[in-house]
Amino acid sequence: MRYEPVDPQFFVRNRERLKSMLKPNSIVIVHSNDILPTNADGTLILHQNRDLFYLSGVDQEETVLVLFPDARNEKDREILFVRETSEFISVWEGEKLDKDQATKVSGIERVEWTESFEKLLPILLPQAEHVYLSTNEHLRAMRVVETRNDRFIKECQARFPLHRYERLAPLTNELRIIKEQIEIDYLQKACDITKAGFERVLKFLKPGVGEWEIEAEYIHEFVRNKSRGFSYSPIIGTGKNACVLHYLENHDVCQDGDMVLMDVGAEYGNWAADMTRTVPVNGRFTKRQKEVYNAVLSVLRQCNEILRPGMNMRDYQQQSVLMMEEELIKIGLIDAKEAKEQDREKLPLVKKYFMHGTSHHLGLDVHDVCPPHEPVREGMVFTIEPGLYIREENLGVRLENDVVIGKDGNFDLMGHIPIEVEEIEEIMAK
């Protein structure tokens, strides 16, 4: 294992908190994600179902977690099913968890092989009244591929049609939005690794370098620091490419006089960092670049002041747009009189240059789960990522840090990563 093992008591606590939220006589069943195919006999690396990991700590395919707090037989109250290994599997794929190892990782005493799940299901289900099953209810979830949990929902409802089926997602979403210190520690490690990658790139970047070469510098630093790699597909856009919000090609060459936008983050232990920095290719900001850059940085600083417990996210976004509007007036992109007279019920003028949200939750998922309309609470972790995209100038600037919402103030997990103009120019000059 590359990363430090997570204390199994973290997963024990998560399961106990979930059990306290269940209706009487309920059973919870969560499956791992599939290993997805590519072409021929190719496959992608497993990206574990985050709820399963959050409740068990198991990062392995063909895993099933069953929680049945009111089961008559005490041994049926927590069961973890893992894939049985063999000499063949160990030769071709490497060692899988045995039962003792699975208990050590998860804190679950009863571990069975996955193949026995089908035998135990008809014994356990008739004892339960409510069945909690896992679905992906994220607002922007892609549902093109049917997951292992999706398939099981269909099979279970067809086999046991008269049970009362419940949604697990609202409960796990509520649990996951507040981070324990152990999660913040892993997030901090992911941010530290991201910092190392960024500082490496600052010393490497110069005119003539390819966007793909910058990507290579990041991944080198991430992996050598025990990260599994990027926590999401990296965005590295120079010049006009920086104005494409989800630019993923990373195939152009950085030109002298341009800025390069880098939206990257390392993953550590399944927790995700999410950073954006925009720097001059030649190491020196022009007057205009500095003007736009500092406008974005000013909004980031202001947003950190208002993203506090009790804040409604809709109000927060509206306030951040007004902050950016003021900056746009200062740098001459919006006329003050037009801004005052505009119909704010329609698309505001600022949206031409700042068209995305300012913050999102961060955790095991880069765009982490959250119940709808949930106000900001202490212990949440957010990104703050304002940006300006001036297509007519081939200039895009986005800055992004990750912050923990605290009682008396936010803690910036990326506060040690260079962001001021002078810091960046000094490092690049070396």
N, C-alpha and C positions, 0 to 999 in steps of 0.2 A: 504494500500500500504506500503510495507516494506521500499522502498527507497524514498528519498525526491522527490516530483513531479518536473518534468522538466518544466522550464518556457515555456509556450505555444508560446511566441514570437520566440523561437528558431525554432519551426515548421512553424510558419508564414513566417519567413525569408527563410527557406528552400524551401517552396512552391513558394515564389516570385522569388527566384533565378532560380528555375526550369522553371517557366513560361517564363522568359526572354530568355530561350534557345530553346523554342519550335518554330516550323514553324507556320506561320499564320493559323488561323482557325483550331487549333488542340485541341483534347480532350485526356486527360490522364485518364486511368482507372487502378487502382491497387487493388488487392484483398489481404486479409489476408491469412496466412497459414491455413491449416486444422489442426484440432486436430486428430492426427494419432491413429489408432487402434493398439492394441497389440494382445490379444487372447480373446475368449469369448466376454464379454462386457467391457473389459479393454481398457484404452486409455492412451496415453502419455500426459504430460503437454504441453500446447501450447508453441511453439517457434516461435514468431511472425516474419512475413516477414519483413526484416530489412528496405527495402525501404518504406513500408507502415508506419512503426514506425517513420522513419526519416522524413516523410512528414506530419504525423498526431499526433504522440504521443500515439496512441491508441494501447493498448496491449491486444486485445480481439478478439476472433474468429468471423467469419462471418461478417467482416467489409469490406467495399468497399469505396475507395476514388475516386472521380471524380473531375478533374480540367478541366475547359473549359473557358479559359480567354476571348475568343472572342464570347461567347454566347450572343445572342440578349437579352435574359432576364438576367438581372444582378444576379438574384437569382440562376441561373443555373451555375454560374462561379466557385463555390466551393460547393460541396455537399459531406457530409460524411454520409455513411449508417452504422448503427450499429444494432446489434441484439436486437429485442424488448424483454424486460424482462416480467416476469409474476410472480405471487405468487408461482406457481409450480417451476419455475426455481430458484427463490430466496431460496426456501426451499431445493432443491436438489443440486444446484450448487453455490448458493450465489448470491448476487446482481450483476447485470450488469449495464453498464453505461446507464443512461437515457439521454434524448436529451440535457438537460442543462449541465449535467456533461461532455458529449462528447464535447460540445462547450468550456467548461472551460479547458479541457485537450488539445484540438487541436487548438483553436482560430478560428474554422470554425463556422460561424453563422447558416448556414442551415444544419440541421441534420435530416435525415429520417430513418425509419426502413428499415432493409435490404430487407424485403419482397417486398418493393416498388421499388427496383432497376430494376426489370424486366419490370415494368410498365413505368418507365421513360426512359429506354434505347432506345426504338424505337422513342421516342420524341427527344432525344438529338443527337443520332448518325447521322441522316440525315442532321443535321445542320453543322456537322463537315466535313472537307476534310481529315485531317490526324488523325490517331488513334494511340496513343502511349500506348503500352502494356508491361507488366513486364515479363522479362525472367531472369533466372539465367545464366549469362555468365562467371562465374568464371572458370578459367583455369582447376581447378580440381573438378568441381562440379559433384556430383553424380546425375544421372537422372533416377534412377530406379523407383522412385515413382512419379506419375503425380500430380502436385500441383494444387491448386485451380486456379492459374493464367494460368497454362497450359491448363486446361479444358476450361477456358473462352476464350482463344485465338482461340481454335478450334470452339467453339460455335459462337463467334463473326464473324470470317471470313466466316463461313458457312452462317450466317444470313445476313451479309453485305459484300459481296465479292468484291465490286467495290471501297471500300474505300482505301486510301493509308495508309498502316500499317507501323508504325515506331517502332524502338527499344528504349525502355525507359532506359535500363541498361547503355548504354554509357553516358547518361546524369547524372543519379544518381551516377554512379561510379565517374564521374568527380567531382560532388559536395561533395561526401563523403570522398574523399582522403584528403581534407584539413579540419582540425578540428578547430572548434570554441573553445573559452576558456571554454564554458560551457561543451563541450565534454571532454576536457582535465581534467576538475574538476571531472567528473564522472569516467574517467579512473584512475585518481589519487586515488579516493576513493576505486576503485576496487584493485589497487595496495597496498593501505594501509591495506585493509582486508587480502590480500594475505600475506603481511608481518606478520600480527598477527598470521596467520596460521603457517607460517614457524617457527617463534620463539617459538610457542607452541610445534611444532614437535621436535625442537632442544633439548628442555628440557625433552621430552618424550622418544626419541630414545635411544635404547640400544640393545645389542645382545639378540636374542630370540624374538624380536618384529616382528609381521607379517606385511607384506606390506599393507594388508587390514586395520590393526590397525592404520597405519600412515594415510591412506586415511580417516579413521574415525576421527582422530584428526583434520585434515584440515576441513572437512565438518562441524564439531562441531563449530569451530571458525568462519568459513564463515557465517553460518546461524545465529549464535548469534550476528553477526555484520550486520545483515539485508541484506546479500547477498542471492540470490535465490540458491546459491550453486556454483558448478564448472562451469566455462565458457566453458569447454570442458572435455572430459573423462580424468581423471587423469592418468598419467604414473608414477608409483612408482616401480622402478626396482632395486633390490639389486644384487650385484655380476654380474654374466653373463647376467642377465636380463637387466642390464643397457646398454648392447650392442644391444638391440632390440629397434629400433627407436620408434616404435609405440606399445610398450608393454602395454597391458591394463588389463591383468589378475589380477595383484596385489595379488598373492596367495602364495608367498613364504615367508620363515622366514629369517630375517636379521641375518647374521652370523658375529661373532667377526672377525675383520680384513678386512671385505668387505667394499665397498663404496655403498651408496644407492643414485640413481638418482631420483629426484622428479620434474616432469614437471607438474605444476599445476597452476591454476589461478582462482580467484574469479570473478563472474559477479556482477556488481552493476548497476541497472537501465537500463539493457540491454547492457551496455558497458563491454568489456572483458579485464581482465588482463591476462598476459601470462608470467610465471616465471619458470625458471629451476635452481635448486641448486643440487649439488652433495656433500654429506658429508660422513665422516667415521662413520660407525655404532657404534663404541666404543668411538667416540669423539676425537680420535687422528689420524692424518694423518701419514702414514708411509712415509719414505723418497721418495719412488717411487710414491706413491699417490700424495704427495705434488708436485713433479716434473711435473707430468702430469697435475695436477690441475692448477698450475701456468702457464703452457704453454697455456692452454685454456683461462685462465683469461687474459693473455697478448694479445691474439688475440682479445678478446672482447674489451679491452681498445683501441687497435689500430683501430679496425673497427669503433668505436665511433668517432674517429678522422677524418676518411675519408668519413663517411656517411653524406655528407653535400650537400646543395643545388647545383644542376647542375650535380651531380654524376649520371652516367648511371648505372643501377643495374647490367647489365652484367659485366661491368668493375669492379664494386664493388665486385662481387662474385669472379672474377678472382684474384683480389688483396688479398682478404681474404684467398683464397687457397694458394697463395704464402706466406702469413704471417704464415699460419699453417705449410707449408712445412719447413720454417726456424726453427720453434719450434720443429718439428719432427726430424730434423737433430740434434738439440741440445740435445734431450733426447734419441737419439740413435735408433730411429725407422726407419729412412731413412738414407742411405749413401749419403754423400755430392757429391761424384763423380758420383754415379748413378743418383742423382737428376739433376745434370748439364748435363748429357748425354742423359736423357730421351727424348722421342718424345712427346712433349706436345700437339700434335694434337690428340694423343690417350689418353686413360684413364691415368691421371697423377698418380704418385706413392702415392701421399697424399690421393687419394680417397679410398685407402684401409682402412684408419683410420678416414677420415672425408668426408662423402659421401652425405651430405645434404646441402641445402641452408643456408646462414648465417643470412638472415633477411627476414621478411615479414611485410606487412602492418597490422596494428592493429586498431580496433575501435569497431563498433557494432558487427562485425564478428571477430573471432579470427584471421582467415586468411582473412583480410578485402579486399574489392573490390578495383580494380585499373585499369584504362585504360592500355592496353598493351604498353610496351616500354616507359612508363612515367618516366622521370628523377626525382630524388629526389627534393622536393620543401619544402620551409619553411611552417610549419604547419602540415606536415605529421607526423604520428606516426608509428614507426617501432619497431619490436623486433630486438635484436642482440643476436644470439644464436650459437656460435661456439661449437664444441664438438670433442672429440677424443674417439674412440671405439676400444679397444685393446682386441679382443676376445681371443687371446692366453693367456692373463693375467687375463681374467674375470674382466676387468676393463673398465668401460665407464664413461666418465666425460662430462657433458654438463652444460654450464652456460648461463643464459638468462635474460636480462633486457629489459625494454620497454622505448624508448626514443622519445621525441618530437623534431623534427628538427627545430632549431632556426636560426635566422639570424646570430648571432655572435658565436653560439655554441649550442650543443644539451642539452636539459634538460632531465636528467635521472629520470623517474617517480619512479624507484626502487633504486635510489641512497642511500636511507636510509635503505635498506634491507641488512643484513650482507652478505658479499661475500668473504672477505679476510680470509685466512687460520687462522690467529690469532683470528679474531673475532669469527669465528665458534667454534674453540676449546675453547675459553673462555666461551662462552654461554653454550656449552655442558658440560663443567666442573662444572658448577653451578648446 
